[in-house]
Amino acid sequence: MPNTQKRTAFIVSDRTGLTAEAMAHSLLSQFPSIDFHMETFTFVDTVGKARKLVDRCHQIQQSSGMAPLIFLTMVNDDLRAVFDETGMEIFDLFRTFIGPMEERLGVKSSHTIGKSHGVTDEKAYTSRIAAVHFALQTDDGMDLEHYRQADLIIVGVSRCGKTPTSLYLSLHYGLYVSNYPLTDHELEKKELPPALQRHTDKLFGLTIDPFRLLQIRQQRYQGSSYSTAATCQREIAQAEALFRANGIPWLNTTRMSVEEIGAMVVNRTRAEPSV
């Protein structure tokens, strides 16, 4: 097989870099034959900081023979000019989209730094924070009496991704999400636990490839019966059977990021915050 091409990509922002990071990851993932080494530089808000990064780009170009790809989200023209002068390949996300939008709309943009991730809606922000607290409070089967407040209850065997999915849904969508771990004893009974039977309309199941589950469990619990291939295969089979028997929608998370899982759950349930 040919050697995988290796490239460096810099994500540079005068604020958090979240927008540039999301865009860069999405774009670079379309080139699986290239092994990208990605570095994110946030709060690059002075010309001095920008020039230091440019110097580093030149060093990489001299040592590897290839300049880094540079993804920018900067509203300050002086800072952008520092990178423009390098002659390197710049992917300026604001210039790519804001300029054409200004022309089409006939209105100048605010050029406000960090606008997309600021607190522009105090009520929505407060609601998301409350949702995160709820997810933590009801994580892993705790405080079952609060399930009546939940928008969703994520169900699945241990270590299949319930907690990160719950937190992502609460932070990103403002949903009140609990999660409940199906134990070996409950799976053997082949029926929903009493705590879930009253909330079947809120349940969403997560499953995972047994061998991937085995890898995850062995990282922390190697040597126990909990982390054997037989246990993982049996638990997954029993959980999926339980989902089918009770009409619970479910999703295999084996090759999915938490962002993909969250979007799929919302798409499948059309969940909206109730508070």
N, C-alpha and C positions, 0 to 999 in steps of 0.2 A: 504493500500500500504506500502511496506517496506521503511524504512528511506533511503534517498539518501546518499550514501557514500561520505564523504568529504575528499579531499586530497589537499596538498599544492604542488605547482610546482614553482621552481626557474629557471629563465632564466638568465644566467650569461655570460657576454661577456667582452672582453678587449677593445671592441670598441662600436659601436652603438647598437648592439644586434638585429638588424633588421633581420638578417638571422636566428638566433636562435629563435626569436619570431615567425617568419612566420612558421618555421618547427614545433615548439612546439604547436602552435595553430592548425595546420593541424592534428598533431598526436593525441592530446588530444580530439579533436572534434569527434574522432572515438569511444569515450567512454562516451556516453550521460548519462549513469546511474550514473556517478561520477561527483560530483560538485567540480571542480578544482578552488582553489584560486591561481591565478597566480601573481607572482611578478617578475619584470624585473630589473636587476642590470647591468648597463652599465659602461664602462670604469673602470672595475676591473683590473687594470694594475700593481698592486703591491702585493707582498706576504702578506703584512699587511691587505690590503683590502680583499684578499681572505680568510685569517684566520678569520676575523670578520664575514664573511658570513658563514663559516663553523661552527663557534660558534652558530650562529643563527639557523642553521640547527639542531644542537644537542638539542637546547632548544625546538624547535618544536617537535622533536622526543620524548623528555622526557615528554612534556605536553600532546601530542596527542596520543602517542604510535606508530606513523608512521612517518618515515623520509620523508622529501620533495623529490619529483623527481627533479633532477638537470639536466637541459639542458645547455651544454657548447658550446661556440664557442671561443676557445682560441688557439693561435698558440704557446704561450710560455710554454715550457715543465715544468718549475719550478712552474708556476701558476697552471697548470693542476694537478701537483703532489700533491698540497695542498688538492685538492678535492678527488683525488684517495685514499689518505690515510684515508679518513673518513670511508671507507667501505660501504658508502651509494650507492644507485642506481644512476649511472652517465650515461647520454646519451650525449656522446662526439661526436658532429656532425662532427668535423674535423677528428677525429681519425677514425670514422666509414667509411668516404668516401675517405679522402685524402690518407691514407695508402694503401688501395687496388688500388687506381688510380696510385699512384707512382709505385707500383709493376707492374701493367699492362702496364703502359707507359714507364717504365724503366728510368724515369726522376724524380728527387727530386722536390717537390713543392717549391715555393718562400718563404712560411711561412711569407707572408707579412700581417701585421695587417690591417684589414679594407679594403682589396683590392677590395672586391666585391661591396663596396659602395663608393669607391673613384672616383675622376674625372680622368678616364683613357682616355676618348675621349672628348677633350675640345669642339669640334664642336657639338657633340651630347648633351653635358651638356648645352651649350649655347642655343641650339635649344629648349630644354625642358623648360628652364627658360623663353624664349620668348613665348612659347606656354602657359605657366601659366599666363603670363601677358595678353595675348590675351583673355584667358578664363575669367579673372577678368574684363577686359575692356568691354567685350561683355556679361557679366553676366546679366541674368534676362531681356533680351530684349533691352539692351543698345547698342548704336553705331551700328545701323542696317546696316549702309553703309559698315561696315567691313565684312559683311557676305560673300562677294565674296572671302575673304581670308580663310574662314573656311573649314576645312576638314569634319566636322560634325556639325550639329545643333540639339541639344537635345530639344525635344518639349514635353510638358505635362502640367497638371494643377499645380497650386501652391502647394508646399510642397511635391512633389512626388519624390524628389531626384535628380533634374536636376543639381543643382550647385555642390554638391559633386562628381557627376559622371563626369561632365565637367572638374573639377579640377584634378580628378584622371587620366582621359584619357590624359590630357595635361602633367601632371608631369611624369606619368609612361610610356606613349607611345610617348610623344612628338607631339601629335596631336593638331591642332588648332581647338578648340571646343567652340562653342557658345551655349547658351541655351535661349529658348524663352518660356515664360509662357502664356498658353492659358487662357485668361480672360473669365469671365462669359458672357460678351457682345459678344465676338468672338465665343464662343461656341454656343450661341443662334442663330447666323447667319448660322451655319452649313457649313461654308466654311473656307478654309485656309486664314489667314490674308495676305494682300498684300505683307508684308515683307518676307513671306515664300514662296509665289507662284513662285518666281523666282529661288528658290533653292530647289525644291522638291527632287532632286537627293541626297541632303546632309542631309535630315531630318531623324531623328530616334526618335520614341516616347517612352515615359516611362509612365506606368500606375501603379496603386497600388490598393489594396483592399480598398473599400470605408470606411470600419470601422477602418482600420489601419490609413487611411488618417484623419479620424475624430479624432482619438486619438492624432495624431501629431498636428493638428490645434488647438485642445482644450488646448494644453499645453501653447499656447501663445495668443490665440484669443478667449478664452472661453466667451460665451455669445453673440457673434456676429452671424449674419446670415451666414457668411463665414465658421463658424465652427459648422454647424448643420448636422445631418445625412442626411437629405433630399438634402442639397446642395452638399455634398460630393458624394452621389450616383448619382445625376443628372450630375454633372461635369464629373465624371469618365465615365459614359455611353456615354455622348456626345463626349468626347475626343476619346474614342475607336471607336466610329462610324466614327469620322472624319479621324482617321488613316486608317480604312478599306476602306472608300470611296476614299481616295487619294493614296492608295497603299503604305502607310508608314509602314516600319517594326517597331514593337514595342515589348516591354518587360514588364512583370509584375514584379515589384521589391519588392513585399511585404515581401518575406522571403529571400532576397538576400543581401549580404554585398556589399559595394561599389566596392570591388575587383572583386566579381563575376559579378556584373553588367558591369563593365568595360570590363572584358574578353569576356562576352557574346556579348556586342555591337561590339567589334572589330571582333569577330568571325562571327557575322551576316553580317557585312558590309565589312569585309576585309580591313578596313581603314588603310592607310599608310600616314605618314606626307608628305605634298606636298611642304614644304618649308624647 
